[in-house]
Amino acid sequence: MLLLALLLIPVATAAASFFVRRRKEMEAANLVGFGLVFLIAIALAAQVLARGTVSLANDFFYADALSALVILLTALVALVCATYSIGYLRDDQQSGELGDDPSGKEQLAQLRMYYTLTPLFVFSMMFMAVANNLGVMWAAIEATTLVSVFLVTFYGKVTSLEAAWKYAVIGGVGLSMALFGTLVAYYAGHQLAGSDALVGLNWSVLAQHAELLDKTSMRLAFVLILMGYGTKAGLAPMHTWKPDAYSEAPVPSAAILSSAMLNCALYGLIRFYILTSRSLGPEYPGRLLLLFGLLSMGISVPFILVQKNYRRLLAYHTIDHAGIMVTALGLGGALGTLGLTLHMTFHTIAKSLLFLCAGNVRQHFKTDLFSEIKGSVIRVMPLTGIVFLMAMLAIIGMPPFSLFQSEFLIMRAAFDGGHLLTGVLFVLFGTGVFAGALLHVGGMILGPRGDTPVAPRRPWRDGSLLTLAATLVIIGFWVPAPLLELIRGAARVVSGQ
């Protein structure tokens, strides 16, 4: 029943937000809905730790440790962003960002769109994580595109519409390849005894009989899946939609796109990697993943070094981290997969925190450009400045923060596995990202004193920042035993244990 509740509550939240008449009722519906989803995600994780897998409706809904980890991270980001959105959208409403209609009907319509689409966005990500059928999983991730493209157009500006069009076209082409890859994977297993049109696409069935899958078909299927879900994850060279979408969407939506949505895209890729590695051995998918992972890391470096827009910088930084996680998946083994699941967890918290900090800076200074920020952020917005700098140090892998641990594990997996060139390039690209991000963001936060007035406190937004900041600090020194066991269990699923 937990799996069903994960899907029904976001849908009920969206329906409630659509039909209520006042802003506060929409805010309350989202806050209560995502709070319940987070509690259910914790309960599901506990069940998975106790039982190994949880299923429903003849395995149509299915969750193992990997599913539970992705669901838990998605629920956490959704709840924090729901809290942050209350203060963020209220400020947008007061400043006229949502239109200047004196009656307020235009603003209310925009708020209704946001508070209705966001639960549907979360629903589609949850559906993907619990869908055992690979075709249904593809349909769920396609739904994430259809919903989130309207969130990108939220402000109705020309640049927003251009970014949404680019996102829809590139994402649509990519997911078309993923659909073809899914069909080819079904063909690869069509001779399995007892399979039919539905069961023959169940991941649990295909994984159990992976050695019987047609080898040639699985080679083609994995290439198509890598291109398709890689486009959704923003891997180079299919990454070009990402900076535009992240810089135009409302900041809470961008935070969900950069963390939870990235995890879901990687989740789809991981499921097919497991099938392919069991069918063909890990070398074939591993080489392709290393190529695209390192390419993504390498391409992000020059764009970060010369970047003038801090939200676009965070977008290129997300491309870099997508490359890091795909590289870890390509390395495989116990160390590589543990580094992947640890990095997925730590990156979700740190990147969400960075986008929320960027939202505070954007609303106060009314610009996304480094050059137009007058005065140091840490003096004008002390809490935001301190948390922004701390989160940036964490995301670039500075010890003692948790991402240093995951990146160190991935680097060690490269050198221990004999991938010397991969290890050297990993360090080289990481150094470039470190220099560029710290140079730009450090200069913005610690820049010269200006005459901009100190920003007033915003309880809803500041509370969200403090929650994520405290979590980021704590997990740098101590990961709760149940969460660590869930992360290790997800790593065992990825490595085929």
N, C-alpha and C positions, 0 to 999 in steps of 0.2 A: 504493500500500500504506500510505502514511502516513495517509490518511484512514480506512482500515479499522482501523489500529492505534489511532487516537484513540478509536475506539468500543469496541474489544475490550478494551483494557487497563482502563478503568474498570469494565467488567462483570466481568472476571476479578478485579479488586480487591474488588468487592462480594461475589463468591462466596467468595473466600478469607476475607474478614472474617466472613462468615456461618458458615463451617464450622469455623474455628479455635476453640480452647477458652480461650485466655488473652488477657488485655488486651494484653500486649506484642506478641503476634503480630498482633492487629488493628491496633495502632499501626504496626508495621513494614510490614504489607501496604499501608496507606494511604500511608505515607511513600514507599515504593518505587514504588507505582502512580502517584502524582501526580508523583513525580520523573521517571518515564519519560514521562508525558503532557506535561510541560513541555519535555523535550528534543525530543519529536516535534513539539510546537507550534513550536519554534524551527526545526527542519528544514523543516517545512511553510512557514513564513514565508520561508525562504531559497529554497525551490522556487518559490513564488509570485512573489518578486522576480525570479527568473531567467526564469520562463516566462510570467508574467501570470496564468494560471489553472491549476488542477490538477483533474482529474476522474477518475472511476472508474465502472465499470459502466454504460457508455453515458450518461454525464452524470447518473446518479442521485445520485451524490455529486459535489459541485462546490464549489470554493473559489477565490475571488479575493482581492484585497488586503483587502477589507472582512471577509470570512470569516476570513482569517488573523489579522487584528488582534484580532477578537473572541475567537478561539480562544486566541491567545497571552495575552491579558489574563485569560481564564478560567482557563487553566492556571497562571498565576502566582499568582492569588488562591487557587486550590485547593491548591497546594503550600505556600504560606505558612500557610494556615489548617490544613492537615494537621499542620504542625510545631507551630503554636501549640496545637492541640487536645490534644496529648499532655500538656503541662503543665496546661492549663485543666481537662480532664476528670479528671486525677489529683487536682487540688485539690478539685474537686466531689465526687469519690469519698471523699476523706479527711474533708471537712467534713459529709458526710451529705446533700448536695443530691440524690444519686441514690438515696436511700432508706436505711433503717436495718436492713435484713435481715441478721441476724448471719452467715448462711451466705454472703452475698455474691452469691447467684444473681440477685437482683433487679437489683443494680448491674451485673453482667455482662451481663444481658439488655438493659439500657438502653444500655450501651456498644456491644453488638453491633448494636443498632438504629441508633445514630449512625454507626458505622463501615461499616455496610452501605448505609444510605440515602445518605450523602454521595457515595460514588462513583457511585451511580445518578443522583443529582442532577446531578453533573458530566457524566455520560454523556448525559443528556437535553439539556443545554445544548450539548455538542459536536455531538450529532446535529442539533440545530436549525441550527447554524452551517454544517454541511456538506451539508444537505439541499437539493437543487436544486428538488425538487417542493414547491410551496407548501402542498399538503395535508399532506405528510409533515412539513414545518416546523411547521405548526399542531399536529399530533399530538405532536411533540417538546416544544413549549412547554406543551402540556396535561400532558405527563408531568412537567414540572418542578413544576407545581402539585401533582399527586398525590403526588409524593415529598416535596416541601418542607413540605407541610401536616403530615406526621407529625413532621418535625423541629421544627416550631413547638410541637407537643404534648409535646416531649421530657421536660419536667419533670413533666408530669402534674398540674399545678395547675389549679384552676378557671379562673383567668385565662388560662392557656395554652390550655385547651380552647375558651374563648370566642374567643380571638384566632384559633385555627385554623379554627373554624367560620365566623367572619367572613371570613377570607382565602379559604376554600374557596367560600363562597357568592358573594361579590363577584367573585372570580377566575373562577368558573365561568360567571357571567352574562356577564362581559366576553369570555371566550374563546368563548362561544356566538356573540356578535356577530362575533368574528373569523372563526369558521367560516363564518357566512353571507356575510361579506365575501369570503372565499376562494372560495366557490361562485359568487358573483356575478362575481368576476374571471374564473373559468373560463368562465362564460357569455359574458362580454365577448369572450373569444377563441375561442369554440367554432367560429367560421367559418374559422379559420386553416387553410390547406391542409395536409393531412397530420397534423393534430393528432388525438390520441386521448385516452382518459380519463386516461392517465398523462402522456404528453408534453405534452398541452395545459395542464398545470399547472406545467410546468417553468419556473422563473424565467428561465433563459437564453433559452428560446424566446419567451416573452411579451415580454421586454425587447427582443429583436431585432425583433419585429413590433409594438411598442407602438402605433405610429401607426395600425394597422389595428383596434385594439380598439374595441369599441362605447363611445362617449363617455358616454352616459347611464348605462350599467351601471358604468363605471369611477368615475363620480361617487358613485354609491351605495356601491360596493365600498370606496372610500377612507374614506367616513364610517364605515362599519361597522368597518373595520380600525383606524381611529384610535381609536374607542371601545373596541375589543377589546384591542388591544395596548397602548393607552394605559392601560387598567385594570391590565394586568400591570406596566407601568412606573410606575404610581402617579401618573399625571397627574390634576390636579384636574378635575372634582369626583369622580373615581373613586378617590381616594387614601386613603379612610378606613380601609382594612385595614392600611395600612403601619405606622403607629405602634404598633399593638397587636402585630402579628407580629414586628416588629424588637425590641420590648422583652421578648418572651416566649421567643423562640427562643434556643438556646445562642449565645453571642457569635460563635463561628466561623461558624455557619450564618447569623447576621444579617449578618456581613461579606460572605458570598457573595451573599446576597439583595440587599444594598444596592449591590453593585458589578457582579459578573459577571452576576447575573440581570437587573439593570437594563439592562446592555449588550445582553443577548439580546432583551429585549422591544423595545428601540429598534432592534435589528437587523431584527426582523420588520417594524416600522413603516417603516424606511428602504427595505427591499426593495419594499414597495408604493408608497412615495413615488416611487421611481425609475420604476416602471411608470406611475403616474398622471401624473407630470410629463412623461414622454415622450409620453403619449397626449393629455393635455389642455393641456399647458403648465404651468409651475411656479406660476402665479398662484393657481390654484384650491386645490391642496393647501397651498401656502405660507400663504395667509390662514388656513386652518383650524389649521395648526400654530402660527402666531403667536398665535392666540386661546388655544389650550389651553396653550401654553408660558408666556405671560405670566400667564394665570390661575393656573397652578401656582406660579409665582414669587410672585405677589401673595398667594395664600392662605397660603403658608408663613410669611410675615413676621410676622403677629400671633401665630401659634402659637409661633414661635421667641422672640418678645419676652417672652411671659408663661410660658414653659415652666418646669416645676419638676423634670422628669425628664430626665436627660442622655441616656439612650438614645432616648427619644422625640424629644428635640431633634435628635439625629442623623438620625432618621427623617424629620422635617420638612425637615431640611437636604437629604436625598436627594431629596425631592419638589421642592425648589427647584432642585437641579441637573438633575433630569429635565426641568424646565421650561426651564432654560438650554439644554440640548442640543436640545430640540424647537424652541425659538426659533431656534437656529442653523440647524437643518434647514429651518425655514420661510423664513429669509432666503435660503438657497441661495447660489449663486454660488461663486466660487473661495474667497473669504474665509470665507463662512459655513460651507461644508462642511469646510474645513481647521480652522476653529475648533471644529467639532463633533468631528472625529476626535481632535484634540489634547486637547480637554476630556474626551472619553471615556477616553483613556489616563491623563491626569493625575488625574482624579477617581477612577478605579479604585484607584490606589495610595493616594491620600490618604484616601479614605473607608474603605478596608479597614484602614488604620493607625489611624484614629480609633476604629473599633469594637473593635479589639484592645486599644487603650489603655483604652477604656471597660470592657472585660472585666476587665482588671487591677484597676481601681478598684472595680468591682462585687464582685469576689471578696474584696478586702481589707476594704472598709468595709461589706459586706453590705447595700447599699442602692443604689437607682437615683436617689434624690432628692438634689438639691443641698443642701437644708436639713439633711439628716441626716449629711452628711459632716463629721466633727469634725477640724479641722486642715487645713492646706494639703496638697494632694496632692504638691506638689513637695518638701516636707520629709519626708513619710512615705514616698513612692515617687519618689525623685529621677529615675530614668531614665524612668519612665512619665510623670511630671509634665512633664519637659522635652519629651519626644516628643509628648505630648498637645497642649501649647501650640503647638509648632511645626507639627503637622499641622493644628490649627485655624486658625492664621494662613495656612497654605497653602490650605486649602479655602475660606476667605472671600476669597481673591484678593489677598493682600498680596504686593507685590514683595519679594524677587526670585523668589518661588516660581512654579512653572510654571503654576498655574491663573490667575495674573494675565495671563500671555501669551495663553492661550486666550480668556479673557473679554474681553481688550482687542481681540482679533481679531473676536470676535462683535459687540462694540459698534461697532467700526469698520465692519463689514459692514452694520450697521443704518443708520448715518449716511451711509455712502457710497452705499447703495442707496436713499436717500430715505425710509427708514422712521424719521422723526424721532420720532414718538410711541413707537414700539418702543424706540428708543435711550434716550429719556428715562425711560420706565418701567423699562427694564433697569437703568439706573443707580440709580433711586429704590429699587427692590426690593432690589437688591444692597446698598445702604447700610443698609436696614433689617435684612437678614440679618446683615450685618457687625456692626452694633451689638448685636443680640440675642445672637448666638453668642459674641462676644468678652466681653460683659458676664457671661454665665452661666459659661462655661467658664473664662474668666480669673479670675473670683472664686473658683471651686472650686479651681483649681490654685495660685493665689497668695494664698489667704485667710489669715486669722490663724493663728498657731501654736497647735496643740492638743497634747493629751497622748497621742494615738494612737501606738503603737510603730512604729518603722520596719519596713517590709515586708522580708522576706527575699528574696534573689535567686532567680529562677526561670529557669534556663537555657533551657528550651524556649520559654517565652513571651518572655523578653527577647531571645533570638536572633531571633525572628520580628519583633519590634518594630524592632530595630536594622537588619535587612535592608531592611525597607520604608522606614524613616527615611532610611537612606543612599541608597536609590534615589530618594526624593522630593527630597533635597537635590541629588543629582547632576543629575537631569533639569531642575532649575531653571536650571542653567547650561549643561548640555551634554546633548543627546539623541544617542545613537549614530547614525551615518549610516544603517545598515540599518533601524533602528527608525523614524527620521524618514522614510525613503523608503517604508516600509510605511504609515505614517500618511498621507503624501501620496498614495500609491496608493489607499488607502481613500477619501480625500476625492475623488479623481478618479472613482472608481466611483459615489459618491453624487451628484456633480454631473453625471454622465452623459457624462464625457469618455472 
